[in-house]
Structure formats: C-alpha cells, structure tokens
C-alpha cells in the first residue's frame, strides 16, 4: 500500500522474474527512475510537483552480465532466463519452439549419421577399386584354351604327312638351327605361342632347290576382345594395291569365325602361299603355308586348294589339343 503523500506508481515497481531472481546490483547503484509512462495521480490535499522544467528521465543501468530488462519484468524476446541455454524467447522449461535451439542435438546426430555413411561408402569404394569392382573391362572369353610353351608339340602334322611331307632334319647343333622351333611369351595383356616347321617332300632330289615352311601362332587375348577387328585384319589383304593380289574367303565350321587368304601369283608349278586365320572367343590362331620349288624340281607341288584343305584339317585338330592342354 502507498504511504500518504506519495504518488501511486502501480507500474513503477519491477515485477518478479519467473525464471530466477536478478542478481543484486553492484554497489552504488543508480537510483531507480520513475516510469516515464506511468500517470501520477496526486493525493488529494497534497501539493503536486513543483512546476518548472524537469530533468529528463534516464533508463536504469543494468548489471553488465544481464540483458536490458523490459517492461513488466519479462526478458526481451529472443533471450532466455539468465544461465539458461538460448532458445526461443526463454520459454518455460527451456523447450524449443519450431526450428528452435532445442534441435541442436538432433542436428548433431544427423551430422554424425551422414559422416558415418560417407566413411562407410569410402571404405566400400576402396575395396571395390582394389578388387577391380569399378573396372569396365569385360572378362576374357578364352573358350577353354590354355597356354603351352611348346605349340609344336600340339600342332597336328598328320595332314601334311599324308601329302608326303616330312619334317626336315636339323642343319646344325645350335638352338637356332633346331627344327621345329617353338617359343612363347606370357604377358599381362596376352599369351602368345609360336611354332615354325621346315618341311620337305619325301624322296626329293638334293639337286633341286625347294623351301616349304609351316608357321603357326596362337594368342590368348586377356585385355581386349579381338572380334571387332579380326575380319578386317584379313579382308585388308584384298585392299592392297600391289602387283601381288590376294583372295579372301570365309571358312565355316572352325571356331567362331575363320578366313582363308590365298596369294594369286603362286601357281601349282612353283609353290603356294596360303593363310588360315581362326578366332574362337578371345583366342586367335593363324596357320601359314609358304612353299617354293625351282622349275627343275622333280616333286609335284600341291595346289592352293590342296594346301587350304591341309591347313583346315590341321587347325581343327590343333585347336582341340590346345583346349585339352588345361
């Protein structure tokens, strides 16, 4: 209740803070000022304030650690009670409103979850990269063929022997004079095998000159499919603009595809030059016959068609042996 003689100031007194008591002001506080918005109703019989200029009203100074107090004793909007975590307007109990600071722990949890997913993805990606999971290279289709370091041992010589050809005897003692000659190489991208055999006709006269060679090669492709380029590799013989012409024809019944190349300038009297190329999956095989005999040779040379038949028969049996070499 008001003391007689004092003006009534219903709004001048600070209201209690529902979130806690405001700490005591420091020593020598600035006296509380009158509320500039309060109406002073003079008590009957008491003189009012003296007329004249009045000193301007000053806002009370607040302790440095506290936000400025608003009217009615509640903290300003956006600020919570002293010592409470920042929220939305200092709602009771520190609960957050929509989009308020109470979602901090939830946002932190989402960040941890995203970070864990990224880390797991990185580890999984590293494993796939190390094991070739990201590789775009197709798996090689070797069609059951296997590498052998002696292709000559796998080469079928029966068709040539039936045509009265035999392996020529060695002409020297060194390895380069050996007959037949074989070699091979195992590389990262392919395995390659070779076999070269020097032949001679049975009962051939030593007074005449003749040379007959059978060149075989087989390649297991491991990095690139030879199919797109295989046919063109042999069809290109027909495009050569030279004095020597070639005839190219497909051969059914051997592998996935096969081509026969015959040189036109070689007659049955002097010799022949014939190539047989076969592709089966990612395996390629080539057998080449090259023969020449002088005009005085007593032996009759086989025709290109006869040579083609021998090459096809030999290749069919040789490829079966390479498949069984695993």
For each residue, the residues with C-beta under 8 A, 3 or more apart:
1:
2: 6 7 8
3: 6
4: 43 46
5: 43 46
6: 2 3 43
7: 2 40 41 42 43
8: 2 40 41 43
9: 12 13 34 35 38 40
10: 38
11: 35 37 38 71
12: 9 32 34 35 38
13: 9
14: 32 69 73
15: 72 73 74
16: 21 73
17: 20 21 22 73 74 75 81
18: 74 92
19: 75 80 81 82 84 90 92
20: 17 81 82 83
21: 16 17
22: 17 63 66 69 82
23: 63 65 66 82
24:
25: 29 63
26: 29 63
27:
28:
29: 25 26 61
30: 33 58 60 61
31:
32: 12 14 60
33: 30 36 57 58 59 60
34: 9 12 38 57
35: 9 11 12 38
36: 33 57
37: 11
38: 9 10 11 12 34 35
39:
40: 7 8 9 48 49
41: 7 8
42: 7 46 47 48
43: 4 5 6 7 8 46
44:
45:
46: 4 5 42 43
47: 42
48: 40 42
49: 40 54
50:
51:
52:
53:
54: 49
55:
56:
57: 33 34 36
58: 30 33
59: 33 68
60: 30 32 33 69
61: 29 30
62: 66 67 68 69
63: 22 23 25 26 66
64:
65: 23 82
66: 22 23 62 63 69 82
67: 62 75 76 79
68: 59 62 76
69: 14 22 60 62 66 73 75
70: 73 74 75 76
71: 11
72: 15
73: 14 15 16 17 69 70
74: 15 17 18 70
75: 17 19 67 69 70 79 80 81 90
76: 67 68 70 79
77: 89
78: 88 89
79: 67 75 76 86 89 90
80: 19 75 84 85 86 87 89 90 91 94
81: 17 19 20 75 84 90
82: 19 20 22 23 65 66
83: 20
84: 19 80 81 87 90 94
85: 80 94 101
86: 79 80 101
87: 80 84 90 91 94 95 96 97 100 101 102
88: 78 91 96 97 100 101
89: 77 78 79 80 97
90: 19 75 79 80 81 84 87
91: 80 87 88 94 95 96 97
92: 18 19 95
93:
94: 80 84 85 87 91 102
95: 87 91 92 102
96: 87 88 91 99 100 101 102 103
97: 87 88 89 91 100
98:
99: 96 103
100: 87 88 96 97 103
101: 85 86 87 88 96 104
102: 87 94 95 96 105
103: 96 99 100 106 107
104: 101 107 108
105: 102 108 109
106: 103 109 110
107: 103 104 110 111
108: 104 105 111 112
109: 105 106 112 113
110: 106 107 113 114
111: 107 108 114 115
112: 108 109 115 116
113: 109 110 116 117
114: 110 111 117 118
115: 111 112 118 119
116: 112 113 119 120
117: 113 114 120 121
118: 114 115 121 122
119: 115 116 122 123
120: 116 117 123 124
121: 117 118 124 125
122: 118 119 125 126
123: 119 120 126 127
124: 120 121 127 128
125: 121 122 128 129 134
126: 122 123 129 130
127: 123 124 130 131 133
128: 124 125 131 132 133 134
129: 125 126 132 133 134
130: 126 127
131: 127 128
132: 128 129 135
133: 127 128 129
134: 125 128 129
135: 132
136:
137: 223
138: 225
139:
140: 220 221 222 223 225 281 282
141: 225 281 282
142: 145 146 220 222 281 282 283
143: 280 281 282 283 323
144: 323 326
145: 142 218 220 280 281 283 319 322 323 325
146: 142 220 322 323 325 326
147: 184 186 191 193 220 325
148: 151 153 154 184 193 322 325
149: 182 184 193
150: 153 154 182 184 195
151: 148 154 155 182 184 193 194 195 216 217 218
152: 155 180 181 182 195 197 216
153: 148 150 182
154: 148 150 151 318 321 322 325
155: 151 152 180 195 197 214 216 314 318
156: 159 313 314 317 318 321
157: 160 161 167 197 314
158: 161 162 313 314 317
159: 156 162 163 309 310 311 313 314
160: 157 163 165 199 214 310 314
161: 157 158 164 165 166
162: 158 159
163: 159 160 302 306 310
164: 161 201 202
165: 160 161 199 200 201 202 212
166: 161 199 200 202
167: 157 179 180 197 198 199
168: 171 179 198 199 200
169: 179
170: 173 177 178 179
171: 168 177 179
172: 176 177
173: 170 177
174: 177 178
175: 178
176: 172 181
177: 170 171 172 173 174
178: 170 174 175 181
179: 167 168 169 170 171 197 198
180: 152 155 167 195 196 197 198
181: 152 176 178 194 195 196 197
182: 149 150 151 152 153 193 194 195 196
183: 193 194
184: 147 148 149 150 151 191 192 193 194
185: 191 192
186: 147 191
187: 190 191 192
188: 222 223
189: 221 222 223 224
190: 187 219 220 221 222 223
191: 147 184 185 186 187 219 220 222
192: 184 185 187 217 218 219 220
193: 147 148 149 151 182 183 184 217 218 219
194: 151 181 182 183 184 215 216 217
195: 150 151 152 155 180 181 182 214 215 216 217
196: 180 181 182 213 214 215 216
197: 152 155 157 167 179 180 181 213 214 216
198: 167 168 179 180 211 212 213
199: 160 165 166 167 168 212 213 214
200: 165 166 168 204 210 212
201: 164 165 204 210 212 299
202: 164 165 166
203: 299
204: 200 201 208 210 297 298 299
205: 208 297 298 299
206:
207: 296
208: 204 205 293 294 296 297 298 299
209: 293 294 297
210: 200 201 204 291 292 293 294 297 299
211: 198 290 291 292 293
212: 165 198 199 200 201 271 289 290 291 292
213: 196 197 198 199 288 289 290 291
214: 155 160 195 196 197 199 287 288 289
215: 194 195 196 286 287 288 290
216: 151 152 155 194 195 196 197 285 286 287 288 318
217: 151 192 193 194 195 285 286
218: 145 151 192 193 283 284 285 286 322
219: 190 191 192 193 226 283 284 285
220: 140 142 145 146 147 190 191 192 282 283
221: 140 189 190 224 225 226 282 283 284
222: 140 142 188 189 190 191 282
223: 137 140 188 189 190
224: 189 221
225: 138 140 141 221 228 282
226: 219 221 229 230 279 282 284
227: 230 256 257 279
228: 225
229: 226 232 233
230: 226 227 233 234 257 277 279 284
231: 234 235 257 259
232: 229 235 236
233: 229 230 236 277
234: 230 231 237 248 259 261 275 277
235: 231 232 238 239 248 259
236: 232 233 239 240
237: 234 240 246 248 261
238: 235 246 247 248
239: 235 236
240: 236 237 244 245 246
241:
242: 245
243: 265
244: 240 263 264 265
245: 240 242 263 264 265
246: 237 238 240 261 262 263 264
247: 238 261 262 264
248: 234 235 237 238 259 260 261
249: 259 260
250: 257 258 259 260
251: 254 258 259 260 276 278 312
252: 258
253: 258
254: 251 258 278 312 315 316 319
255: 258 278 279 280 283 285 319
256: 227 279 280 281
257: 227 230 231 250 278 279
258: 250 251 252 253 254 255 276 277 278 279 315
259: 231 234 235 248 249 250 251 276 277
260: 248 249 250 251 274 275 276 308 311 312
261: 234 237 246 247 248 274 275 276 277
262: 246 247 272 273 274 275 304 308
263: 244 245 246 266 272 273 274
264: 244 245 246 247
265: 243 244 245
266: 263 270 271 272 273 304
267: 270 272
268: 272 300 301 302 303 304
269: 295 301
270: 266 267 292 293 295 301
271: 212 266 290 291 292 293 301
272: 262 263 266 267 268 289 291 301 302 303 304 307
273: 262 263 266 288 289 290 291
274: 260 261 262 263 288 289 304 307 308 311
275: 234 260 261 262 286 287 288 289
276: 251 258 259 260 261 286 287 288 308 311 312 315
277: 230 233 234 258 259 261 284 285 286
278: 251 254 255 257 258 284 285 286 315 319
279: 226 227 230 255 256 257 258 283 284 285
280: 143 145 255 256 283 285 319
281: 140 141 142 143 145 256
282: 140 141 142 143 220 221 222 225 226
283: 142 143 145 218 219 220 221 255 279 280 322
284: 218 219 221 226 230 277 278 279
285: 216 217 218 219 255 277 278 279 280 315 318 319
286: 215 216 217 218 275 276 277 278
287: 214 215 216 275 276 311 314 315 318
288: 213 214 215 216 273 274 275 276
289: 212 213 214 272 273 274 275 307 310 311
290: 211 212 213 215 271 273
291: 210 211 212 213 271 272 273 301 302 307
292: 210 211 212 270 271
293: 208 209 210 211 270 271 297 299 301
294: 208 209 210 297
295: 269 270
296: 207 208
297: 204 205 208 209 210 293 294 301
298: 204 205 208
299: 201 203 204 205 208 210 293
300: 268
301: 268 269 270 271 272 291 293 297
302: 163 268 272 291 306 307 310
303: 268 272 306 307
304: 262 266 268 272 274 307 308
305: 308 309
306: 163 302 303 309 310
307: 272 274 289 291 302 303 304 310 311
308: 260 262 274 276 304 305 311 312
309: 159 305 306 312 313
310: 159 160 163 289 302 306 307 313 314
311: 159 260 274 276 287 289 307 308 314 315
312: 251 254 260 276 308 309 315 316
313: 156 158 159 309 310 316 317
314: 155 156 157 158 159 160 287 310 311 317 318
315: 254 258 276 278 285 287 311 312 318 319
316: 254 312 313 319 320
317: 156 158 313 314 320 321
318: 154 155 156 216 285 287 314 315 321 322
319: 145 254 255 278 280 285 315 316 322 323
320: 316 317 323 324
321: 154 156 317 318 324 325
322: 145 146 148 154 218 283 318 319 325
323: 143 144 145 146 319 320 326
324: 320 321
325: 145 146 147 148 154 321 322
326: 144 146 323
